[in-house]
Amino acid sequence: MVKATPGTLQQGGASFTTTHWSVIAQCALTDLPEAKNALAQLCETYWPPIYSFIRRRGYAPSDAQDLTQSFFACFLRTKDYARVDPVHGKFRSFLLASVKNFLANDWDREQALKRGGDYQFVSLNSETAEASYDAAGAPDSTAERLFDLRWATTLTTGALNSLCRELQTEGKVKLFEQLSSFLTGGILIPSYDEVSARTGLPRATVKTHVHRLRLRYREILRAEIARTVSSPDEIDEELRYLCNILVEAA
């Protein structure tokens, strides 16, 4: 069960925390620095799917960087998000629709390319941007599908980083490094016997650690997904969608 924290709602065994929608609603109502900073953090977190979508639409790396920066600048400046009813919806779908509208606006798009990167709202450079795009990793994906894949990767990476920080505070970061491959899946997952030989831990102990880490990872990922939907009822649906996206891309 996800651990409840102050300011969260406990429902159906899940901790439904402050959502991205609540951040957007707060920013639509106030100009307080705290609200702006929270929204800016969302932009910083979710630039990879935006950049990847724009790149797959055919823009060169430099143009895609300029358009990504300008999209977030426009997003924050014009408060277009304030016109959206977040009662029913997923932040993923909202963000994708927003960038589509931005690219469809000829004036916004051309002004962004003319400015050539005057805006720097997210930490973005050619190396990190192209590594996130990773065209070879999803060669046949449409722009929309690649957006969803990078969205899923952003959420899972964030959950893994949160779990790593938890174990670091407990002095168990080396254990995390040894066992993290059991969480991410793929073809390079070692056997319990291999990890036992490498760490000197009994096989049964390794298996217990892996089980606990998987449970905690799922709790963290579920809590992250809860922040991207407008209702607790949508958490399981979005979690299944995320898992399907990752399985299809594997």
Contacts in CASP RR format, 6 or more apart in sequence:
PFRMAT RR
TARGET T0000
AUTHOR 0000-0000-0000
METHOD contacts of the structure
MODEL  1
MVKATPGTLQQGGASFTTTHWSVIAQCALTDLPEAKNALAQLCETYWPPI
YSFIRRRGYAPSDAQDLTQSFFACFLRTKDYARVDPVHGKFRSFLLASVK
NFLANDWDREQALKRGGDYQFVSLNSETAEASYDAAGAPDSTAERLFDLR
WATTLTTGALNSLCRELQTEGKVKLFEQLSSFLTGGILIPSYDEVSARTG
LPRATVKTHVHRLRLRYREILRAEIARTVSSPDEIDEELRYLCNILVEAA
1 13 0 8 1.000
1 14 0 8 1.000
1 219 0 8 1.000
2 13 0 8 1.000
2 14 0 8 1.000
2 15 0 8 1.000
2 219 0 8 1.000
2 222 0 8 1.000
2 223 0 8 1.000
3 15 0 8 1.000
3 219 0 8 1.000
4 10 0 8 1.000
4 15 0 8 1.000
5 15 0 8 1.000
5 17 0 8 1.000
7 17 0 8 1.000
7 18 0 8 1.000
8 15 0 8 1.000
8 16 0 8 1.000
8 17 0 8 1.000
8 18 0 8 1.000
9 15 0 8 1.000
9 16 0 8 1.000
9 17 0 8 1.000
9 232 0 8 1.000
10 16 0 8 1.000
11 232 0 8 1.000
12 232 0 8 1.000
14 222 0 8 1.000
14 223 0 8 1.000
14 226 0 8 1.000
14 232 0 8 1.000
14 235 0 8 1.000
15 223 0 8 1.000
15 226 0 8 1.000
16 226 0 8 1.000
16 232 0 8 1.000
16 235 0 8 1.000
17 223 0 8 1.000
17 226 0 8 1.000
17 227 0 8 1.000
18 227 0 8 1.000
19 91 0 8 1.000
19 226 0 8 1.000
19 227 0 8 1.000
19 228 0 8 1.000
19 229 0 8 1.000
19 230 0 8 1.000
20 42 0 8 1.000
20 91 0 8 1.000
20 227 0 8 1.000
20 228 0 8 1.000
21 86 0 8 1.000
21 89 0 8 1.000
21 91 0 8 1.000
21 229 0 8 1.000
21 230 0 8 1.000
23 35 0 8 1.000
23 38 0 8 1.000
23 39 0 8 1.000
23 42 0 8 1.000
24 39 0 8 1.000
24 81 0 8 1.000
24 82 0 8 1.000
24 84 0 8 1.000
24 86 0 8 1.000
25 86 0 8 1.000
26 35 0 8 1.000
26 38 0 8 1.000
27 35 0 8 1.000
27 36 0 8 1.000
27 38 0 8 1.000
27 39 0 8 1.000
27 79 0 8 1.000
27 81 0 8 1.000
27 82 0 8 1.000
28 79 0 8 1.000
28 81 0 8 1.000
28 82 0 8 1.000
36 76 0 8 1.000
39 76 0 8 1.000
40 76 0 8 1.000
40 121 0 8 1.000
43 72 0 8 1.000
43 75 0 8 1.000
43 76 0 8 1.000
43 121 0 8 1.000
43 122 0 8 1.000
44 121 0 8 1.000
44 122 0 8 1.000
44 123 0 8 1.000
45 154 0 8 1.000
46 95 0 8 1.000
46 151 0 8 1.000
46 154 0 8 1.000
47 68 0 8 1.000
47 72 0 8 1.000
47 122 0 8 1.000
47 124 0 8 1.000
47 132 0 8 1.000
48 132 0 8 1.000
48 150 0 8 1.000
48 153 0 8 1.000
48 154 0 8 1.000
49 95 0 8 1.000
49 96 0 8 1.000
49 146 0 8 1.000
49 147 0 8 1.000
49 148 0 8 1.000
49 150 0 8 1.000
49 151 0 8 1.000
49 154 0 8 1.000
50 68 0 8 1.000
50 71 0 8 1.000
50 72 0 8 1.000
50 95 0 8 1.000
50 99 0 8 1.000
50 147 0 8 1.000
51 64 0 8 1.000
51 65 0 8 1.000
51 68 0 8 1.000
51 124 0 8 1.000
51 129 0 8 1.000
51 132 0 8 1.000
51 133 0 8 1.000
52 132 0 8 1.000
52 133 0 8 1.000
52 146 0 8 1.000
52 147 0 8 1.000
52 149 0 8 1.000
52 150 0 8 1.000
53 96 0 8 1.000
53 99 0 8 1.000
53 143 0 8 1.000
53 144 0 8 1.000
53 146 0 8 1.000
53 147 0 8 1.000
53 150 0 8 1.000
54 64 0 8 1.000
54 67 0 8 1.000
54 68 0 8 1.000
54 71 0 8 1.000
54 99 0 8 1.000
54 103 0 8 1.000
55 61 0 8 1.000
55 64 0 8 1.000
55 133 0 8 1.000
55 135 0 8 1.000
56 133 0 8 1.000
56 135 0 8 1.000
56 141 0 8 1.000
56 142 0 8 1.000
56 143 0 8 1.000
56 146 0 8 1.000
56 147 0 8 1.000
57 103 0 8 1.000
57 143 0 8 1.000
59 67 0 8 1.000
61 126 0 8 1.000
61 129 0 8 1.000
61 130 0 8 1.000
61 133 0 8 1.000
62 116 0 8 1.000
62 126 0 8 1.000
63 113 0 8 1.000
64 129 0 8 1.000
64 133 0 8 1.000
65 117 0 8 1.000
65 124 0 8 1.000
65 125 0 8 1.000
65 126 0 8 1.000
65 129 0 8 1.000
66 112 0 8 1.000
66 113 0 8 1.000
66 115 0 8 1.000
66 116 0 8 1.000
66 117 0 8 1.000
67 102 0 8 1.000
67 103 0 8 1.000
67 109 0 8 1.000
67 112 0 8 1.000
67 113 0 8 1.000
68 122 0 8 1.000
68 124 0 8 1.000
68 129 0 8 1.000
69 112 0 8 1.000
69 117 0 8 1.000
69 119 0 8 1.000
69 120 0 8 1.000
69 121 0 8 1.000
69 122 0 8 1.000
69 124 0 8 1.000
70 102 0 8 1.000
70 108 0 8 1.000
70 111 0 8 1.000
70 112 0 8 1.000
70 115 0 8 1.000
70 117 0 8 1.000
70 119 0 8 1.000
71 98 0 8 1.000
71 99 0 8 1.000
71 102 0 8 1.000
71 112 0 8 1.000
72 119 0 8 1.000
72 121 0 8 1.000
72 122 0 8 1.000
73 119 0 8 1.000
73 121 0 8 1.000
74 80 0 8 1.000
74 102 0 8 1.000
74 108 0 8 1.000
75 81 0 8 1.000
75 98 0 8 1.000
75 102 0 8 1.000
76 121 0 8 1.000
80 98 0 8 1.000
80 101 0 8 1.000
81 94 0 8 1.000
81 98 0 8 1.000
84 94 0 8 1.000
86 94 0 8 1.000
86 230 0 8 1.000
87 230 0 8 1.000
88 230 0 8 1.000
88 231 0 8 1.000
89 229 0 8 1.000
89 230 0 8 1.000
89 234 0 8 1.000
90 228 0 8 1.000
90 229 0 8 1.000
90 230 0 8 1.000
90 234 0 8 1.000
90 238 0 8 1.000
91 227 0 8 1.000
91 228 0 8 1.000
91 229 0 8 1.000
92 148 0 8 1.000
92 151 0 8 1.000
92 228 0 8 1.000
92 238 0 8 1.000
96 144 0 8 1.000
96 147 0 8 1.000
102 108 0 8 1.000
102 109 0 8 1.000
103 109 0 8 1.000
132 150 0 8 1.000
133 150 0 8 1.000
137 249 0 8 1.000
138 145 0 8 1.000
138 146 0 8 1.000
138 149 0 8 1.000
138 249 0 8 1.000
141 149 0 8 1.000
141 249 0 8 1.000
145 245 0 8 1.000
148 241 0 8 1.000
148 245 0 8 1.000
149 245 0 8 1.000
149 246 0 8 1.000
149 249 0 8 1.000
151 242 0 8 1.000
151 245 0 8 1.000
152 242 0 8 1.000
152 245 0 8 1.000
152 246 0 8 1.000
153 246 0 8 1.000
155 221 0 8 1.000
155 224 0 8 1.000
155 225 0 8 1.000
155 228 0 8 1.000
155 242 0 8 1.000
156 184 0 8 1.000
156 221 0 8 1.000
156 242 0 8 1.000
156 246 0 8 1.000
158 224 0 8 1.000
159 217 0 8 1.000
159 220 0 8 1.000
159 221 0 8 1.000
159 224 0 8 1.000
160 180 0 8 1.000
160 183 0 8 1.000
160 184 0 8 1.000
160 217 0 8 1.000
162 220 0 8 1.000
162 224 0 8 1.000
163 176 0 8 1.000
163 183 0 8 1.000
163 213 0 8 1.000
163 216 0 8 1.000
163 217 0 8 1.000
163 220 0 8 1.000
164 173 0 8 1.000
164 176 0 8 1.000
164 180 0 8 1.000
166 216 0 8 1.000
167 173 0 8 1.000
167 175 0 8 1.000
167 176 0 8 1.000
168 176 0 8 1.000
175 199 0 8 1.000
175 209 0 8 1.000
176 213 0 8 1.000
178 195 0 8 1.000
178 198 0 8 1.000
178 199 0 8 1.000
179 195 0 8 1.000
179 206 0 8 1.000
179 209 0 8 1.000
179 210 0 8 1.000
179 213 0 8 1.000
181 188 0 8 1.000
181 189 0 8 1.000
181 190 0 8 1.000
182 189 0 8 1.000
182 210 0 8 1.000
182 213 0 8 1.000
182 214 0 8 1.000
183 213 0 8 1.000
183 214 0 8 1.000
183 217 0 8 1.000
186 250 0 8 1.000
190 198 0 8 1.000
192 203 0 8 1.000
192 206 0 8 1.000
192 207 0 8 1.000
192 210 0 8 1.000
193 203 0 8 1.000
195 201 0 8 1.000
195 206 0 8 1.000
196 202 0 8 1.000
196 203 0 8 1.000
196 205 0 8 1.000
196 206 0 8 1.000
199 206 0 8 1.000
201 209 0 8 1.000
221 239 0 8 1.000
222 235 0 8 1.000
222 239 0 8 1.000
225 235 0 8 1.000
225 238 0 8 1.000
225 239 0 8 1.000
225 242 0 8 1.000
226 232 0 8 1.000
226 235 0 8 1.000
228 238 0 8 1.000
229 235 0 8 1.000
229 238 0 8 1.000
END
